[in-house]
Amino acid sequence: MSLDRTQLISIALNYWQSFKDYSQDPSPEDQRRFEVIKQKLQGHDRWLAFQKELKGELTEFDIGDYTGPGPCFCCVAYPRSSSRPQPDLRWVVVGCVSFLAPVYIVYGVQFDYSNSERIFKKLAFWPLPPEIQAAADTIARRIEATFAVTALPHELAELRVPLYVQFTEPPETTLFHALFLDSPENLP
């Protein structure tokens, strides 16, 4: 089932506030979001099984679970280190399935490595760099087959929404933040 722009914004408005709330009490939006997250996390075993199958297909990557910081299942594919030296700049692939809407997204994050320290360099929703496109396609294909969700179009992912999502505030907040993660570059 593919949702249009208006439907996706309506979903986001149901789970996030459009004003800054300084109270300590959960808002009705928070309560709805917490309930959905609680319900969806009951399917975490299915997500872990998905990642195990993904490891069999992406043998040149280490697959890690990053579910928890946002209203989505999230996995990260790191290129496996080999005996040859790694470049200073390295891409990882991230796949997320939203808890709030029947959509997913796959994106890339580039890191710079200085000694043993990893430093965020660049975020890419589209187009993805050629060195991670095949892995991103595999993750997308497996997500669609396993969870019966559709890809969130990149133009909608980057659509600005007037919502307060964790530490992201208007005018910076996008539909991506509301449906997936508020800090897509902040990975383990």
Salt bridges, closest charged atoms under 4 A:
ASP30 OD1 - ARG33 NH2 2.92
GLU53 OE1 - ARG142 NH2 2.18
GLU57 OE1 - ARG141 NH2 3.12
GLU57 OE2 - ARG142 NE 2.97
ASP62 OD1 - ARG80 NH2 2.84
ASP65 OD2 - HIS44 NE2 2.87
GLU169 OE2 - LYS20 NZ 2.34
GLU172 OE1 - ARG160 NH1 3.66
